[in-house]
């Protein structure tokens, strides 16, 4: 079983970010941690028979919290759940929000994987996307984490940023490899609804790389990283052997997980559950002894099958038809024969005896493939 813990705070909201997180809410940090620990304790009682083998603390920026608060959360988790002795315990961090003392405390509390939101090592580009750190701070944070004993380190990189050239991206990718991290997540910028970038785009003030350069960036990333020891195992994720993110694999492999915190989601017994997203409402709800759950839904079987398919197809190994047929009361080939024939003709997927996976082109245009499996 996986456990996701959401910390909805950050020092400054990035211009491209549409995640459920808020800046300038420092007055809510302590009451939020108290409410979160209350929910964790309650969930631990309900799931007392399950062993947690992956924990992921995400945000927002979890490391904006004080060291004592992070320690309190992790202690509450260990007191509330049965944790596998080899559990992967990850935390997201912004380079500007950690020092050696905080990293030591996290390691002492059981954290063994850290994910830095670097995005780029270019100071000019970092400033243009609203990040609070500079390239030098990012390098220093990674090196301090390594000297503290963290061996499993991911960094997020982005391409297609305003004003970014292929040379800018190459420099950041080479720097990441030089720093000897074990995992790299590489994301193309998507201008999401409701973000400052969307407003800038509507005003004609967002100058993005053209389609040809964006294609070159994608090709460079997906070819250069594997040549340098980072095997692609999911559309946007590359890892050295044995350092794949076990928690995220649960999502793609349709495995159960429980989420705690404002806006957190759970997937249990084929049911999708979501918490209240408003931080103040979440705190009030827990303080009154009420459940923070906002919605719970068991998706219709056609929707569940489509979810299963496109989550599995995100991974390089793809989808096992035998596994699908065990999970659902339908034969995969009979259910999707027309879709498979169409996508094969478009050279977006490969269909083998028991396995279906995306081609290199399919990886680039995954959303086209995924939409094809949605019920009409």
URBEL-V401472 format. One record per residue. RES is the residue in one small letter. PHI is phi as a letter, one per 40 degrees, with the letter a starting at -180 (NA if undefined). Layout:
# URBEL-V401472
((RES,PHI) (RES,PHI))
This chain:
# URBEL-V401472
((x,NA) (x,c) (x,b) (x,b) (x,b) (x,b) (x,b) (x,c) (x,b) (x,a) (x,c) (x,a) (x,c) (x,c) (x,c) (x,b) (x,c) (x,b) (x,c) (x,c) (x,a) (x,b) (x,c) (x,g) (x,b) (x,d) (x,c) (x,c) (x,d) (x,c) (x,c) (x,c) (x,c) (x,c) (x,c) (x,c) (x,c) (x,c) (x,c) (x,d) (x,c) (x,c) (x,c) (x,c) (x,c) (x,c) (x,b) (x,c) (x,c) (x,c) (x,c) (x,c) (x,b) (x,a) (x,b) (x,b) (x,b) (x,b) (x,a) (x,f) (x,b) (x,d) (x,c) (x,c) (x,c) (x,c) (x,d) (x,c) (x,c) (x,c) (x,c) (x,c) (x,c) (x,c) (x,c) (x,c) (x,c) (x,c) (x,c) (x,b) (x,b) (x,c) (x,b) (x,d) (x,c) (x,b) (x,c) (x,c) (x,b) (x,b) (x,b) (x,c) (x,a) (x,c) (x,d) (x,c) (x,b) (x,b) (x,b) (x,c) (x,c) (x,c) (x,c) (x,c) (x,c) (x,c) (x,c) (x,c) (x,c) (x,h) (x,c) (x,b) (x,a) (x,b) (x,b) (x,c) (x,c) (x,c) (x,g) (x,a) (x,c) (x,c) (x,c) (x,c) (x,c) (x,d) (x,c) (x,c) (x,b) (x,g) (x,c) (x,c) (x,b) (x,b) (x,c) (x,c) (x,c) (x,c) (x,c) (x,c) (x,c) (x,c) (x,c) (x,c) (x,c) (x,c) (x,c) (x,c) (x,h) (x,c) (x,c) (x,b) (x,b) (x,b) (x,b) (x,c) (x,b) (x,b) (x,b) (x,g) (x,c) (x,d) (x,g) (x,c) (x,b) (x,c) (x,c) (x,d) (x,c) (x,d) (x,c) (x,c) (x,c) (x,c) (x,c) (x,c) (x,c) (x,c) (x,c) (x,g) (x,c) (x,b) (x,a) (x,b) (x,b) (x,b) (x,b) (x,c) (x,c) (x,b) (x,c) (x,c) (x,c) (x,g) (x,c) (x,d) (x,c) (x,c) (x,c) (x,c) (x,c) (x,c) (x,c) (x,g) (x,b) (x,b) (x,c) (x,c) (x,d) (x,c) (x,d) (x,c) (x,c) (x,d) (x,c) (x,c) (x,c) (x,c) (x,c) (x,d) (x,c) (x,c) (x,c) (x,c) (x,c) (x,c) (x,c) (x,b) (x,g) (x,b) (x,c) (x,c) (x,b) (x,a) (x,d) (x,b) (x,b) (x,b) (x,a) (x,c) (x,d) (x,g) (x,b) (x,c) (x,c) (x,c) (x,c) (x,c) (x,c) (x,c) (x,c) (x,c) (x,c) (x,g) (x,c) (x,c) (x,a) (x,b) (x,b) (x,b) (x,h) (x,d) (x,g) (x,c) (x,b) (x,b) (x,b) (x,b) (x,f) (x,g) (x,b) (x,b) (x,b) (x,b) (x,c) (x,d) (x,c) (x,c) (x,c) (x,c) (x,c) (x,d) (x,c) (x,d) (x,d) (x,c) (x,c) (x,c) (x,g) (x,c) (x,c) (x,c) (x,c) (x,c) (x,b) (x,a) (x,a) (x,c) (x,d) (x,d) (x,d) (x,c) (x,c) (x,c) (x,c) (x,c) (x,d) (x,d) (x,c) (x,c) (x,c) (x,c) (x,c) (x,c) (x,c) (x,c) (x,c) (x,g) (x,b) (x,c) (x,c) (x,c) (x,c) (x,d) (x,c) (x,c) (x,c) (x,b) (x,c) (x,b) (x,c) (x,d) (x,c) (x,c) (x,c) (x,b) (x,d) (x,c) (x,c) (x,c) (x,c) (x,c) (x,c) (x,c) (x,c) (x,c) (x,g) (x,c) (x,b) (x,b) (x,b) (x,b) (x,d) (x,b) (x,b) (x,b) (x,a) (x,c) (x,c) (x,d) (x,c) (x,c) (x,c) (x,c) (x,b) (x,d) (x,c) (x,c) (x,c) (x,c) (x,c) (x,c) (x,c) (x,c) (x,c) (x,c))
